[in-house]
């Protein structure tokens, strides 16, 4: 980003290599970035940012989305005949389950094709065992970072699942960026409440061995790395299934795992509320786990 801004002397001090210094100067940095963006069309900005490894994406109009080469290549759009001779592209949903988009499947039935009926009994569902939280008993291994990954783990933790947030001291979660003088960022506190924390280096043989044992007793693994990163760590979906045939892998990346933009860096949204203090620990392979 420094190079893209033209290496301004204002930010040339080596102190700006630290997150804390950049955070402290965020007002000035954001103003400089705004000036850069104001001077260029969005396509040039996206191309320039992706070339430099800066996470950036254009805000597309509905028409641009429906004509996007990337969204069509990944199967996120389908050509649907809404009426005789009237076909339009429609979004089929961002979620892919076992290779199939979990969204639009078929057009609505025509008027008059169904007979109207009325329910004769109230459709009230009951939960065996009383009023517990719905995900109690589930164990989630959460490798998700920033918000797209972090928020998913938080939702499951709030609803009763045992969520183990796993990270390495070498690659800490970006939400740990903290204003000077503060022990913890507000974003970290909001996104990782109700979770356990475990320091684990998956690149280290001991860390990988411990993670294998955790996978064997878990219900799901969450991750939102770039496509291919989890496999490069030795834990592809096939490997996870070999360790635990029941395992569910939930992955997300900025632009999906296929298509022209699969390797592009992407922006991650921001997120919500409170928990206990967490101090990261790294023991070259394992560390103590504790409630955040």
C-alpha positions, -999 to +999 in steps of 0.1 A: +000+000+000+029+023+008+043+018-027+009+023-043+005+056-025+038+067-041+059+061-010+049+093+007+075+107+031+047+111+057+046+073+061+082+064+053+093+061+090+101+024+098+077+026+127+049+022+101+060-014+097+040-020+129+003-024+130+001-002+161+017+028+143-006+024+113-036+021+135-026+053+153-023+071+120-055+056+105-071+090+099-042+103+078-038+069+060-075+067+052-074+102+038-044+094+015-061+061+003-093+081-004-074+106-025-058+077-044-092+060-051-108+093-061-084+097-090-089+063-107-118+043-121-128+012-101-115-013-127-080+002-125-081+002-087-091-034-086-063-044-111-037-023-093-047-036-059-047-072-068-013-069-085+001-055-053-016-080-030-039-053-015-073-068-007-097-047-028-130-054-047-153-032-066-189-026-055-209-039-085-243-028-097-269-056-101-265-054-138-227-058-135-231-088-112-255-105-136-230-101-165-199-110-144-176-136-160-165-148-126-199-154-111-210-172-142-178-194-142-184-205-106-220-213-112-234-185-091-257-175-120-283-195-139-303-187-170-339-191-161-370-188-183-395-169-162-421-170-189-424-183-224-395-167-243-385-145-214-352-158-200-330-139-176-299-147-156-306-150-118-283-156-088-285-191-074-270-184-040-235-180-025-235-213-006-221-245-022-228-278-005-211-309-019-205-290-051-241-278-056-253-242-050-278-242-022-301-216-037-323-214-067-332-249-080-363-246-103-388-219-112-420-214-092-449-236-103-475-218-125-506-203-110-533-229-105-509-258-106-514-265-069-546-271-049-550-249-018-550-268+015-551-257+051-530-272+079-551-292+104-526-292+132-502-266+145-467-272+132-448-269+165-414-286+167-401-299+201-366-305+211-358-336+230-344-330+264-359-296+271-348-261+264-311-264+257-292-244+231-295-260+197-258-267+190-249-281+224-227-312+221-211-301+188-173-296+187-160-271+161-123-265+152-123-229+141-094-219+119-114-189+106-098-154+106-109-118+106-147-117+103-160-140+075-144-169+094-146-155+130-183-147+129-192-182+118-175-196+149-191-170+171-226-179+159-221-216+167-205-208+201-234-185+210-258-213+202-241-238+224-213-255+204-179-260+219-158-239+195-120-241+197-104-211+181-070-223+167-042-199+156-005-197+155+017-169+170+034-167+136+002-159+119-022-144+144-057-134+135-058-099+120-086-089+144-058-088+171-049-053+157-052-032+188-051+005+194-021+017+214-025+012+251-053-014+248-048-051+256-075-063+232-093-049+202-130-044+204-135-065+172-116-094+187-137-093+219-170-092+199-161-119+174-146-146+197-168-146+228-179-180+242-149-197+224-119-216+237-084-206+225-056-229+214-022-219+202-012-245+175+013-243+147-001-266+119+032-263+100+051-280+129+049-318+131+038-318+167+011-292+160-002-312+130-003-343+151-024-326+178-047-312+152-052-347+137-063-359+171-087-330+175-102-336+140-109-373+149-132-362+177-147-331+161-179-324+141-167-296+119-137-276+108-141-239+098-116-221+076-115-191+053-080-191+039-072-186+002-082-216-019-055-244-015-041-231+017-056-257+040-045-285+016-010-270+016-010-274+054-017-311+049-054-309+058-074-311+025-110-322+027-099-357+017-073-358+045-099-346+070-123-372+059-097-399+062-092-388+099-129-385+105-155-397+079-182-376+097-163-343+095-179-313+079-156-287+063-170-252+060-147-230+039-151-195+026-128-172+005-133-138-010-143-150-044-148-187-040-125-217-048-129-216-086-133-191-114-111-163-128-108-145-094-103-175-071-068-164-061-077-127-056-073-111-022-106-099-008-121-076+018-137-091+049-167-074+066-166-061+102-183-077+131-202-075+166-199-079+216-181-092+248-160-119+264-131-126+287-095-118+282-075-140+259-037-142+259-023-161+229+002-189+236+025-208+213+045-238+224+059-249+190+031-274+185+007-271+213-005-250+242-031-248+269-067-243+259-089-219+279-123-202+276-121-168+260 
